[in-house]
Protein backbone atom coordinates (compact mmCIF):
# COMPACT_ATOMS: atom_id res chain seq x y z
CA UNK A 1 0.00 0.00 0.00
CA UNK A 2 0.90 3.64 -0.46
CA UNK A 3 0.25 5.15 2.97
CA UNK A 4 0.33 8.83 3.88
CA UNK A 5 0.87 9.56 7.58
CA UNK A 6 0.03 13.10 8.62
CA UNK A 7 2.43 13.51 11.53
CA UNK A 8 4.58 10.42 11.74
CA UNK A 9 7.83 11.65 13.23
CA UNK A 10 7.27 10.89 16.92
CA UNK A 11 5.61 8.40 19.29
CA UNK A 12 2.61 6.63 17.68
CA UNK A 13 3.45 7.95 14.22
CA UNK A 14 7.01 6.73 14.42
CA UNK A 15 5.87 3.29 15.60
CA UNK A 16 3.31 3.10 12.82
CA UNK A 17 5.78 4.13 10.12
CA UNK A 18 8.24 1.51 11.39
CA UNK A 19 5.60 -1.23 11.24
CA UNK A 20 4.45 -0.26 7.75
CA UNK A 21 7.99 -0.14 6.41
CA UNK A 22 8.75 -3.52 7.96
CA UNK A 23 5.77 -5.02 6.12
CA UNK A 24 6.87 -3.56 2.79
CA UNK A 25 4.48 -0.62 2.46
CA UNK A 26 5.39 2.66 0.74
CA UNK A 27 5.26 5.40 3.39
CA UNK A 28 4.97 9.15 2.95
CA UNK A 29 5.22 11.45 5.97
CA UNK A 30 3.58 14.87 5.97
CA UNK A 31 4.55 17.22 8.78
CA UNK A 32 6.21 20.55 9.45
CA UNK A 33 9.68 19.02 9.35
CA UNK A 34 10.67 20.39 12.75
CA UNK A 35 11.61 17.02 14.24
CA UNK A 36 13.98 14.47 12.75
CA UNK A 37 12.88 10.92 12.05
CA UNK A 38 15.05 7.78 11.84
CA UNK A 39 13.85 6.49 8.46
CA UNK A 40 16.44 7.93 6.08
CA UNK A 41 15.60 7.40 2.42
CA UNK A 42 13.07 4.67 3.22
CA UNK A 43 10.23 7.24 3.34
CA UNK A 44 9.08 10.16 1.24
CA UNK A 45 8.68 13.44 3.13
CA UNK A 46 6.25 16.25 2.43
CA UNK A 47 7.09 19.31 4.53
CA UNK A 48 4.02 21.42 5.16
CA UNK A 49 1.90 22.97 7.89
CA UNK A 50 -1.44 21.26 7.35
CA UNK A 51 -3.29 24.46 8.29
CA UNK A 52 -1.55 26.48 5.55
CA UNK A 53 -2.50 26.92 1.87
CA UNK A 54 0.56 24.78 1.06
CA UNK A 55 -1.37 21.62 1.95
CA UNK A 56 -3.32 21.70 -1.29
CA UNK A 57 -0.16 22.20 -3.31
CA UNK A 58 1.81 19.32 -1.76
CA UNK A 59 -1.13 16.93 -2.18
CA UNK A 60 -1.90 18.01 -5.74
CA UNK A 61 -2.44 15.00 -8.03
CA UNK A 62 -1.34 12.61 -5.23
CA UNK A 63 -3.31 9.47 -4.43
CA UNK A 64 -2.89 7.05 -1.54
CA UNK A 65 -4.31 3.68 -0.64
CA UNK A 66 -4.61 4.88 2.94
CA UNK A 67 -4.16 8.08 4.95
CA UNK A 68 -3.56 8.07 8.71
CA UNK A 69 -4.19 11.45 10.29
CA UNK A 70 -2.47 11.86 13.66
CA UNK A 71 -2.66 15.65 13.71
CA UNK A 72 -6.31 16.58 13.14
CA UNK A 73 -7.62 18.75 15.99
CA UNK A 74 -10.42 20.96 14.67
CA UNK A 75 -13.50 20.83 12.52
CA UNK A 76 -11.64 22.81 9.86
CA UNK A 77 -8.86 20.18 9.86
CA UNK A 78 -11.45 17.49 9.19
CA UNK A 79 -13.38 19.40 6.54
CA UNK A 80 -10.26 20.41 4.65
CA UNK A 81 -8.72 16.96 4.70
CA UNK A 82 -11.97 15.41 3.52
CA UNK A 83 -12.29 17.91 0.67
CA UNK A 84 -8.70 17.39 -0.50
CA UNK A 85 -8.58 13.61 -0.13
CA UNK A 86 -12.16 12.53 -0.79
CA UNK A 87 -11.34 11.01 -4.19
CA UNK A 88 -7.65 10.38 -3.55
CA UNK A 89 -7.62 8.14 -0.47
CA UNK A 90 -8.73 4.54 -0.44
CA UNK A 91 -9.15 4.75 3.34
CA UNK A 92 -8.89 7.77 5.65
CA UNK A 93 -8.25 6.97 9.31
CA UNK A 94 -8.26 9.70 11.95
CA UNK A 95 -6.81 9.18 15.42
CA UNK A 96 -9.21 10.82 17.83
CA UNK A 97 -9.41 10.83 21.62
CA UNK A 98 -11.48 9.57 24.51
CA UNK A 99 -11.87 13.22 25.44
CA UNK A 100 -14.78 13.36 22.99
CA UNK A 101 -16.71 11.52 25.73
CA UNK A 102 -15.40 13.61 28.62
CA UNK A 103 -17.08 16.75 27.25
CA UNK A 104 -20.41 14.92 27.46
CA UNK A 105 -22.74 15.68 30.35
CA UNK A 106 -22.64 12.72 32.76
CA UNK A 107 -19.99 10.89 30.74
CA UNK A 108 -20.39 7.11 31.23
CA UNK A 109 -17.47 5.06 32.61
CA UNK A 110 -16.49 3.06 30.70
CA UNK A 111 -17.59 4.94 27.60
CA UNK A 112 -18.72 2.97 24.56
CA UNK A 113 -18.76 4.21 20.98
CA UNK A 114 -22.53 4.80 21.09
CA UNK A 115 -22.06 7.09 24.13
CA UNK A 116 -20.65 9.72 21.77
CA UNK A 117 -24.13 11.13 21.30
CA UNK A 118 -25.78 13.17 24.02
CA UNK A 119 -25.84 16.58 25.67
CA UNK A 120 -22.51 18.37 25.92
CA UNK A 121 -20.95 20.30 28.79
CA UNK A 122 -21.10 24.05 28.78
CA UNK A 123 -17.88 25.97 28.29
CA UNK A 124 -16.04 25.90 31.67
CA UNK A 125 -14.66 29.03 33.29
CA UNK A 126 -11.56 27.50 34.91
CA UNK A 127 -8.58 28.00 32.51
CA UNK A 128 -7.26 24.45 33.02
CA UNK A 129 -10.67 22.91 32.38
CA UNK A 130 -11.20 25.24 29.42
CA UNK A 131 -8.10 23.98 27.61
CA UNK A 132 -9.17 20.36 28.08
CA UNK A 133 -12.75 21.13 27.05
CA UNK A 134 -11.59 22.94 23.91
CA UNK A 135 -9.41 19.97 22.98
CA UNK A 136 -12.32 17.54 23.31
CA UNK A 137 -14.73 19.80 21.47
CA UNK A 138 -12.22 20.36 18.67
CA UNK A 139 -11.77 16.63 18.22
CA UNK A 140 -15.54 16.15 18.16
CA UNK A 141 -15.89 18.82 15.46
CA UNK A 142 -13.22 17.04 13.44
CA UNK A 143 -14.92 13.66 13.86
CA UNK A 144 -18.28 15.13 12.87
CA UNK A 145 -16.79 16.65 9.72
CA UNK A 146 -15.24 13.34 8.71
CA UNK A 147 -18.39 11.36 9.51
CA UNK A 148 -20.37 13.76 7.30
CA UNK A 149 -17.82 13.30 4.51
CA UNK A 150 -18.11 9.57 5.02
CA UNK A 151 -21.82 9.72 4.31
CA UNK A 152 -20.89 11.47 1.06
CA UNK A 153 -18.46 8.74 0.05
CA UNK A 154 -15.19 9.22 1.95
CA UNK A 155 -14.06 5.80 3.28
CA UNK A 156 -13.24 6.97 6.82
CA UNK A 157 -12.62 5.49 10.26
CA UNK A 158 -12.17 7.20 13.63
CA UNK A 159 -10.05 5.57 16.35
CA UNK A 160 -10.58 6.95 19.86
CA UNK A 161 -7.76 6.47 22.31
CA UNK A 162 -7.28 7.39 26.00
CA UNK A 163 -4.02 8.50 27.58
CA UNK A 164 -1.15 6.91 25.65
CA UNK A 165 1.93 5.43 27.34
CA UNK A 166 5.13 3.96 25.96
CA UNK A 167 8.89 4.47 25.67
CA UNK A 168 8.47 7.34 23.17
CA UNK A 169 5.87 9.29 25.17
CA UNK A 170 7.01 12.90 24.80
CA UNK A 171 4.73 13.91 27.69
CA UNK A 172 6.94 11.61 29.84
CA UNK A 173 4.09 10.66 32.16
CA UNK A 174 5.12 7.20 33.36
CA UNK A 175 8.68 8.49 33.43
CA UNK A 176 7.56 11.03 36.04
CA UNK A 177 6.69 8.16 38.36
CA UNK A 178 9.87 6.24 37.56
CA UNK A 179 12.21 9.08 38.52
CA UNK A 180 10.45 9.42 41.86
CA UNK A 181 10.67 5.69 42.49
CA UNK A 182 14.35 5.34 41.62
CA UNK A 183 15.44 8.41 43.61
CA UNK A 184 14.39 6.54 46.76
CA UNK A 185 11.08 8.25 47.30
CA UNK A 186 8.79 8.58 49.01
CA UNK A 187 6.35 8.69 46.13
CA UNK A 188 3.25 10.76 46.90
CA UNK A 189 0.05 9.21 45.56
CA UNK A 190 -2.68 11.86 45.71
CA UNK A 191 -5.86 10.81 47.52
CA UNK A 192 -4.61 7.24 47.81
CA UNK A 193 -4.75 6.61 44.05
CA UNK A 194 -8.02 4.71 44.38
CA UNK A 195 -9.41 5.71 40.96
CA UNK A 196 -9.12 3.16 38.15
CA UNK A 197 -7.17 3.70 34.95
CA UNK A 198 -7.54 2.29 31.46
CA UNK A 199 -4.86 3.64 29.15
CA UNK A 200 -3.30 2.37 25.91
CA UNK A 201 0.23 1.59 24.77
CA UNK A 202 1.56 3.61 21.83
CA UNK A 203 2.89 0.57 19.98
CA UNK A 204 -0.53 -1.10 20.32
CA UNK A 205 -2.20 1.94 18.76
CA UNK A 206 0.15 1.56 15.79
CA UNK A 207 -0.60 -2.17 15.57
CA UNK A 208 -4.35 -1.56 15.60
CA UNK A 209 -4.16 1.11 12.91
CA UNK A 210 -2.16 -1.23 10.69
CA UNK A 211 -4.80 -3.92 11.26
CA UNK A 212 -7.62 -1.59 10.18
CA UNK A 213 -6.10 -0.06 7.05
CA UNK A 214 -8.06 -1.00 3.97
CA UNK A 215 -10.65 -3.10 5.82
CA UNK A 216 -14.11 -2.31 4.49
CA UNK A 217 -15.81 -3.41 7.71
CA UNK A 218 -13.96 -0.62 9.54
CA UNK A 219 -15.09 2.16 7.22
CA UNK A 220 -17.73 4.61 8.34
CA UNK A 221 -17.23 3.60 11.96
CA UNK A 222 -15.56 4.62 15.21
CA UNK A 223 -13.54 2.32 17.47
CA UNK A 224 -12.36 2.73 21.03
CA UNK A 225 -8.93 1.30 21.73
CA UNK A 226 -7.62 0.65 25.24
CA UNK A 227 -5.94 -1.95 27.40
CA UNK A 228 -8.15 -4.56 29.02
CA UNK A 229 -6.85 -4.11 32.58
CA UNK A 230 -8.23 -1.41 34.88
CA UNK A 231 -5.76 -1.05 37.78
CA UNK A 232 -6.09 1.66 40.38
CA UNK A 233 -3.38 4.30 40.27
CA UNK A 234 -1.95 2.82 43.48
CA UNK A 235 -1.79 -0.63 41.86
CA UNK A 236 -0.11 0.81 38.77
CA UNK A 237 2.53 2.66 40.78
CA UNK A 238 3.11 -0.47 42.87
CA UNK A 239 3.68 -2.47 39.67
CA UNK A 240 6.19 0.12 38.46
CA UNK A 241 7.95 0.03 41.82
CA UNK A 242 8.27 -3.75 41.59
CA UNK A 243 9.62 -3.56 38.04
CA UNK A 244 12.29 -1.03 39.03
CA UNK A 245 13.27 -2.90 42.20
CA UNK A 246 12.65 0.29 44.16
CA UNK A 247 11.88 0.28 47.88
CA UNK A 248 10.45 3.77 47.82
CA UNK A 249 7.48 4.09 50.18
CA UNK A 250 4.15 5.15 48.66
CA UNK A 251 2.51 7.90 50.65
CA UNK A 252 -1.13 8.89 50.28
CA UNK A 253 -1.78 12.60 50.72
CA UNK A 254 -4.95 14.53 49.95
CA UNK A 255 -4.86 16.72 46.89
CA UNK A 256 -5.71 19.64 49.15
CA UNK A 257 -2.42 19.14 51.05
CA UNK A 258 -0.45 19.33 47.80
CA UNK A 259 -2.23 22.50 46.75
CA UNK A 260 -1.76 24.05 50.20
CA UNK A 261 1.99 23.46 49.78
CA UNK A 262 1.90 25.21 46.41
CA UNK A 263 2.37 21.96 44.45
CA UNK A 264 0.43 21.03 41.32
CA UNK A 265 -1.09 17.56 41.86
CA UNK A 266 -0.60 16.76 38.16
CA UNK A 267 3.06 17.79 38.38
CA UNK A 268 3.49 15.26 41.18
CA UNK A 269 1.25 12.55 39.69
CA UNK A 270 0.24 12.96 36.01
CA UNK A 271 -2.43 10.26 36.29
CA UNK A 272 -4.36 12.07 39.03
CA UNK A 273 -6.39 14.47 36.89
CA UNK A 274 -10.08 14.27 36.14
CA UNK A 275 -9.62 14.80 32.39
CA UNK A 276 -8.67 11.18 31.76
CA UNK A 277 -11.01 9.04 29.69
CA UNK A 278 -12.00 5.48 30.54
CA UNK A 279 -13.03 3.54 27.43
CA UNK A 280 -14.71 0.26 26.65
CA UNK A 281 -12.57 -1.48 23.97
CA UNK A 282 -14.95 -4.40 23.33
CA UNK A 283 -15.87 -3.36 19.75
CA UNK A 284 -12.22 -3.47 18.65
CA UNK A 285 -11.80 -6.81 20.39
CA UNK A 286 -15.04 -8.54 19.45
CA UNK A 287 -15.56 -7.21 15.93
CA UNK A 288 -12.02 -6.62 14.68
CA UNK A 289 -10.23 -9.34 16.62
CA UNK A 290 -7.78 -6.99 18.32
CA UNK A 291 -6.40 -7.95 21.72
CA UNK A 292 -4.23 -5.36 23.45
CA UNK A 293 -0.93 -6.70 24.80
CA UNK A 294 -0.98 -7.40 28.57
CA UNK A 295 -0.39 -4.34 30.70
CA UNK A 296 2.47 -6.07 32.53
CA UNK A 297 4.28 -6.57 29.21
CA UNK A 298 3.80 -2.91 28.24
CA UNK A 299 5.00 -1.60 31.59
CA UNK A 300 8.06 -3.83 31.48
CA UNK A 301 8.90 -2.34 28.08
CA UNK A 302 8.63 1.22 29.40
CA UNK A 303 10.79 0.46 32.44
CA UNK A 304 13.36 -1.43 30.37
CA UNK A 305 13.65 1.46 27.92
CA UNK A 306 13.98 3.93 30.81
CA UNK A 307 16.88 2.03 32.37
CA UNK A 308 18.57 1.42 29.00
CA UNK A 309 18.56 5.11 28.06
CA UNK A 310 17.92 7.25 31.11
CA UNK A 311 17.29 10.83 29.96
CA UNK A 312 19.77 13.49 31.00
CA UNK A 313 16.99 15.83 32.11
CA UNK A 314 13.87 15.31 34.20
CA UNK A 315 10.17 15.51 33.26
CA UNK A 316 8.07 18.57 33.89
CA UNK A 317 7.11 18.81 37.56
CA UNK A 318 10.19 17.07 38.90
CA UNK A 319 11.96 20.40 39.37
CA UNK A 320 9.97 20.77 42.60
CA UNK A 321 10.86 17.34 43.92
CA UNK A 322 12.65 18.81 46.96
CA UNK A 323 9.38 20.46 48.04
CA UNK A 324 7.52 17.19 47.55
CA UNK A 325 9.99 15.42 49.79
CA UNK A 326 9.70 18.10 52.45
CA UNK A 327 5.92 17.75 52.41
CA UNK A 328 6.20 13.96 52.60
CA UNK A 329 8.57 14.15 55.58
CA UNK A 330 6.22 16.54 57.37
CA UNK A 331 3.38 14.06 57.06
CA UNK A 332 5.40 10.92 57.79
CA UNK A 333 7.25 12.38 60.81
CA UNK A 334 10.91 13.36 61.34
CA UNK A 335 12.14 9.80 62.01
CA UNK A 336 10.25 7.96 59.26
C-alpha positions in Angstrom: 0.0 0.0 0.0 0.9 3.6 -0.5 0.3 5.1 3.0 0.3 8.8 3.9 0.9 9.6 7.6 0.0 13.1 8.6 2.4 13.5 11.5 4.6 10.4 11.7 7.8 11.7 13.2 7.3 10.9 16.9 5.6 8.4 19.3 2.6 6.6 17.7 3.5 7.9 14.2 7.0 6.7 14.4 5.9 3.3 15.6 3.3 3.1 12.8 5.8 4.1 10.1 8.2 1.5 11.4 5.6 -1.2 11.2 4.5 -0.3 7.8 8.0 -0.1 6.4 8.7 -3.5 8.0 5.8 -5.0 6.1 6.9 -3.6 2.8 4.5 -0.6 2.5 5.4 2.7 0.7 5.3 5.4 3.4 5.0 9.2 2.9 5.2 11.5 6.0 3.6 14.9 6.0 4.6 17.2 8.8 6.2 20.6 9.5 9.7 19.0 9.4 10.7 20.4 12.7 11.6 17.0 14.2 14.0 14.5 12.7 12.9 10.9 12.1 15.0 7.8 11.8 13.8 6.5 8.5 16.4 7.9 6.1 15.6 7.4 2.4 13.1 4.7 3.2 10.2 7.2 3.3 9.1 10.2 1.2 8.7 13.4 3.1 6.3 16.2 2.4 7.1 19.3 4.5 4.0 21.4 5.2 1.9 23.0 7.9 -1.4 21.3 7.4 -3.3 24.5 8.3 -1.6 26.5 5.6 -2.5 26.9 1.9 0.6 24.8 1.1 -1.4 21.6 1.9 -3.3 21.7 -1.3 -0.2 22.2 -3.3 1.8 19.3 -1.8 -1.1 16.9 -2.2 -1.9 18.0 -5.7 -2.4 15.0 -8.0 -1.3 12.6 -5.2 -3.3 9.5 -4.4 -2.9 7.0 -1.5 -4.3 3.7 -0.6 -4.6 4.9 2.9 -4.2 8.1 4.9 -3.6 8.1 8.7 -4.2 11.5 10.3 -2.5 11.9 13.7 -2.7 15.7 13.7 -6.3 16.6 13.1 -7.6 18.7 16.0 -10.4 21.0 14.7 -13.5 20.8 12.5 -11.6 22.8 9.9 -8.9 20.2 9.9 -11.5 17.5 9.2 -13.4 19.4 6.5 -10.3 20.4 4.7 -8.7 17.0 4.7 -12.0 15.4 3.5 -12.3 17.9 0.7 -8.7 17.4 -0.5 -8.6 13.6 -0.1 -12.2 12.5 -0.8 -11.3 11.0 -4.2 -7.7 10.4 -3.6 -7.6 8.1 -0.5 -8.7 4.5 -0.4 -9.2 4.8 3.3 -8.9 7.8 5.7 -8.2 7.0 9.3 -8.3 9.7 12.0 -6.8 9.2 15.4 -9.2 10.8 17.8 -9.4 10.8 21.6 -11.5 9.6 24.5 -11.9 13.2 25.4 -14.8 13.4 23.0 -16.7 11.5 25.7 -15.4 13.6 28.6 -17.1 16.8 27.2 -20.4 14.9 27.5 -22.7 15.7 30.3 -22.6 12.7 32.8 -20.0 10.9 30.7 -20.4 7.1 31.2 -17.5 5.1 32.6 -16.5 3.1 30.7 -17.6 4.9 27.6 -18.7 3.0 24.6 -18.8 4.2 21.0 -22.5 4.8 21.1 -22.1 7.1 24.1 -20.6 9.7 21.8 -24.1 11.1 21.3 -25.8 13.2 24.0 -25.8 16.6 25.7 -22.5 18.4 25.9 -20.9 20.3 28.8 -21.1 24.1 28.8 -17.9 26.0 28.3 -16.0 25.9 31.7 -14.7 29.0 33.3 -11.6 27.5 34.9 -8.6 28.0 32.5 -7.3 24.5 33.0 -10.7 22.9 32.4 -11.2 25.2 29.4 -8.1 24.0 27.6 -9.2 20.4 28.1 -12.8 21.1 27.0 -11.6 22.9 23.9 -9.4 20.0 23.0 -12.3 17.5 23.3 -14.7 19.8 21.5 -12.2 20.4 18.7 -11.8 16.6 18.2 -15.5 16.2 18.2 -15.9 18.8 15.5 -13.2 17.0 13.4 -14.9 13.7 13.9 -18.3 15.1 12.9 -16.8 16.7 9.7 -15.2 13.3 8.7 -18.4 11.4 9.5 -20.4 13.8 7.3 -17.8 13.3 4.5 -18.1 9.6 5.0 -21.8 9.7 4.3 -20.9 11.5 1.1 -18.5 8.7 0.1 -15.2 9.2 1.9 -14.1 5.8 3.3 -13.2 7.0 6.8 -12.6 5.5 10.3 -12.2 7.2 13.6 -10.1 5.6 16.4 -10.6 7.0 19.9 -7.8 6.5 22.3 -7.3 7.4 26.0 -4.0 8.5 27.6 -1.1 6.9 25.7 1.9 5.4 27.3 5.1 4.0 26.0 8.9 4.5 25.7 8.5 7.3 23.2 5.9 9.3 25.2 7.0 12.9 24.8 4.7 13.9 27.7 6.9 11.6 29.8 4.1 10.7 32.2 5.1 7.2 33.4 8.7 8.5 33.4 7.6 11.0 36.0 6.7 8.2 38.4 9.9 6.2 37.6 12.2 9.1 38.5 10.5 9.4 41.9 10.7 5.7 42.5 14.3 5.3 41.6 15.4 8.4 43.6 14.4 6.5 46.8 11.1 8.3 47.3 8.8 8.6 49.0 6.3 8.7 46.1 3.3 10.8 46.9 0.1 9.2 45.6 -2.7 11.9 45.7 -5.9 10.8 47.5 -4.6 7.2 47.8 -4.8 6.6 44.1 -8.0 4.7 44.4 -9.4 5.7 41.0 -9.1 3.2 38.1 -7.2 3.7 34.9 -7.5 2.3 31.5 -4.9 3.6 29.2 -3.3 2.4 25.9 0.2 1.6 24.8 1.6 3.6 21.8 2.9 0.6 20.0 -0.5 -1.1 20.3 -2.2 1.9 18.8 0.2 1.6 15.8 -0.6 -2.2 15.6 -4.4 -1.6 15.6 -4.2 1.1 12.9 -2.2 -1.2 10.7 -4.8 -3.9 11.3 -7.6 -1.6 10.2 -6.1 -0.1 7.1 -8.1 -1.0 4.0 -10.7 -3.1 5.8 -14.1 -2.3 4.5 -15.8 -3.4 7.7 -14.0 -0.6 9.5 -15.1 2.2 7.2 -17.7 4.6 8.3 -17.2 3.6 12.0 -15.6 4.6 15.2 -13.5 2.3 17.5 -12.4 2.7 21.0 -8.9 1.3 21.7 -7.6 0.6 25.2 -5.9 -1.9 27.4 -8.1 -4.6 29.0 -6.9 -4.1 32.6 -8.2 -1.4 34.9 -5.8 -1.1 37.8 -6.1 1.7 40.4 -3.4 4.3 40.3 -2.0 2.8 43.5 -1.8 -0.6 41.9 -0.1 0.8 38.8 2.5 2.7 40.8 3.1 -0.5 42.9 3.7 -2.5 39.7 6.2 0.1 38.5 8.0 0.0 41.8 8.3 -3.7 41.6 9.6 -3.6 38.0 12.3 -1.0 39.0 13.3 -2.9 42.2 12.7 0.3 44.2 11.9 0.3 47.9 10.5 3.8 47.8 7.5 4.1 50.2 4.2 5.1 48.7 2.5 7.9 50.7 -1.1 8.9 50.3 -1.8 12.6 50.7 -4.9 14.5 49.9 -4.9 16.7 46.9 -5.7 19.6 49.1 -2.4 19.1 51.1 -0.4 19.3 47.8 -2.2 22.5 46.7 -1.8 24.0 50.2 2.0 23.5 49.8 1.9 25.2 46.4 2.4 22.0 44.4 0.4 21.0 41.3 -1.1 17.6 41.9 -0.6 16.8 38.2 3.1 17.8 38.4 3.5 15.3 41.2 1.3 12.6 39.7 0.2 13.0 36.0 -2.4 10.3 36.3 -4.4 12.1 39.0 -6.4 14.5 36.9 -10.1 14.3 36.1 -9.6 14.8 32.4 -8.7 11.2 31.8 -11.0 9.0 29.7 -12.0 5.5 30.5 -13.0 3.5 27.4 -14.7 0.3 26.7 -12.6 -1.5 24.0 -14.9 -4.4 23.3 -15.9 -3.4 19.8 -12.2 -3.5 18.6 -11.8 -6.8 20.4 -15.0 -8.5 19.4 -15.6 -7.2 15.9 -12.0 -6.6 14.7 -10.2 -9.3 16.6 -7.8 -7.0 18.3 -6.4 -7.9 21.7 -4.2 -5.4 23.5 -0.9 -6.7 24.8 -1.0 -7.4 28.6 -0.4 -4.3 30.7 2.5 -6.1 32.5 4.3 -6.6 29.2 3.8 -2.9 28.2 5.0 -1.6 31.6 8.1 -3.8 31.5 8.9 -2.3 28.1 8.6 1.2 29.4 10.8 0.5 32.4 13.4 -1.4 30.4 13.7 1.5 27.9 14.0 3.9 30.8 16.9 2.0 32.4 18.6 1.4 29.0 18.6 5.1 28.1 17.9 7.3 31.1 17.3 10.8 30.0 19.8 13.5 31.0 17.0 15.8 32.1 13.9 15.3 34.2 10.2 15.5 33.3 8.1 18.6 33.9 7.1 18.8 37.6 10.2 17.1 38.9 12.0 20.4 39.4 10.0 20.8 42.6 10.9 17.3 43.9 12.7 18.8 47.0 9.4 20.5 48.0 7.5 17.2 47.6 10.0 15.4 49.8 9.7 18.1 52.5 5.9 17.7 52.4 6.2 14.0 52.6 8.6 14.2 55.6 6.2 16.5 57.4 3.4 14.1 57.1 5.4 10.9 57.8 7.2 12.4 60.8 10.9 13.4 61.3 12.1 9.8 62.0 10.2 8.0 59.3 
